[in-house]
Amino acid sequence: MIKIRLKRFGKKREASYRLVAMQSTSRRDGLPLEELGFYNPRTDEVRLDNDAILRRLSQGAQPTETVRRILEKANVIEPAGRKAT
């Protein structure tokens, strides 16, 4: 299964993350299938490739909970609790 998750990089205590598409069995910092964006929790900077993210989601990729919150906050996907009317 393909997951959209965070890949850590940066110095000690100054972590930043890349949003990547990876096999669910791969290590956290392993080789990604595709890089989809960037997230810096210290400054709340987010850069996303919306087209690539939506394409991966349509192919069946599952975002982790943290990535889901980032995507909902950036209005890339609809919040999970809402129902379409």
N, C-alpha and C positions, 0 to 999 in steps of 0.2 A: 504494500500500500504506500502511496506517496503522501507525505505530510508536508505542510507548509509550516516551518518552524524557524526559531531564531538560532543563528550561528554567532557565537561570541568572538569578538576580536578587540584589540586595544591593549593598553597597558594595565598592570595590576591596579585595582581599585578605580580604574577609569574605563570601564567596559563600554563598548558600543556593540550593536548587533546588526547583522544582515538578515533580512527575511529571505529564506531559501526554500526551494522545493527539493526534498530528499526522500530517499527510501526510508521507511520507518525503522528499519533494522540498522541503519547507518549510525555511526558515532556522531555526537553533537557537532564536532568540528571537522567532520569528514568531508569528502568531495560532494558538493551539491550537484543536482541535475541542472539547476538554473537559479540565478540570483534574481530576486524579485523586488528588493527594496532595502532600506536602511532605517534603523531606529536608534536614537541616542536618548537613553532615559534620563541623563543628567540635564539636558536642555530641552527635552521633549521634541526634538527635531525628528521628523518623519518624512522620508522620500519613498514613494511607492511607484512601481510600474503597474498601473491599474489594468491595462490591457492584458499583460502577462499573468497577473493574479487571477483575473476573471477567467482567462483561458484555462489555467490550471485547475481552478475550482469546477469548471464545466467538465473537465476530464475526470473528475472524481477525487481530486486531492482534498485531504482533510486538514484544516488549520488547527493548531493547538489552541488552548484556551487563551493564552496570552496574545497570540497572533490574532485570534478572533476579535478580542477587545480592541487591538490596534486598528484592525480593518473597520470595525464598527465606528470607532471614534473618527476615522478618516472618511466615513460615509462611502466606503467601497462596497460593503455588504450591509444588508438590513440586520438590525439587532435581532437576536434569536427569540426574545420574548414576545415580539410583536406578531400579530396575525394579519394576514392580508385580507382586506375587506372588499 
